[in-house]
Amino acid sequence: MTLKIENHQLVGDLVSHRSTPNCGGIMAPSYLIFHYTAGRSTDSSVESLCTRKAQGNASAHVVLGRDGRIVQLAPFNVVTWHAGVSQWAGLVGLNSHSIGIEMDNAGLLKKVGSQYQAWFAKVYPDDEVTLAAHRNGGPVSPWHTYTEAQIERAVELADLLVEHYGLQDILGHEDIAPGRKTDPGPAFPLAAVRSRVIGREQDEPPRYVVTASSLNIRKGPDASFDRVAAALKSGSEVLLLEARDRWSLVEVVADPEIEGWVSNAYIAPSTGRGMALPRFTVAGPASTDPTIAVAKLKKGGKGKKARRHAP
Ligand SMILES: [Zn+2]
């Protein structure tokens, strides 16, 4: 039986439920956040995340075992306490905006003599150790590997959650609290999981469509700049290269030679599934922009398409 969600609870093989007291109010999640437990076992982590503590109550929506089993601790529309001090794309405190998946994994290990040890002194064999530098910085270090069953299950679960809740993106704790957190760390193929689930090249900028019947595309982020090409027709697709508060730099999908600035008031996210939507506020009512001067701007410089979505 494949996984499904009923009333914000998982149903499927190898799924069980507990109820953590460490949770808050109702929310509508926008992101999925992966973590490692830095714990000894799935069961020990479940116990810890279901326990009230004198300080530092923590929880998550699910714990994902090394054998692929899932223990759900709270419904997906309830706030759990997995993110802590965190921010992403203009949001602060991601607990109120995200689903948290804790994966059973010992995390960062240390070499003691010839052996790799967790902070709780358990020794891991060499074939359960990945030597890698963290993308946020630091030296090459030993990290506990994830199992194939766990990664496959992570993809299955992420796929279901992104689809069911229309999540905007899949992130690591290390993305939303980079100075403070290193999980899920370099042993977890987060970029691959994200691109498999979100279904886009990691470097592909978000797609928008023109909503005005005709939209000027200009050399700069203001109506005083000359146009770079004929006005874009309603429904034209553009890639958003840079978003500012009122104007965005875009590239025309049908003619990638055309790049210029358009008013944010007349573009909307393409409805393609799983696009990352940069946040900008549209100042309204938007100024209409009837004056049109045409010039074709050759794309200058390299690497504009390679600009990553919010790091
Ligand atoms: Zn974490």
Residues whose N, C-alpha, C, O or C-beta is under 5 A from the ligand:
A	BS01	ZN	H35 Y36 H82 H173 D183
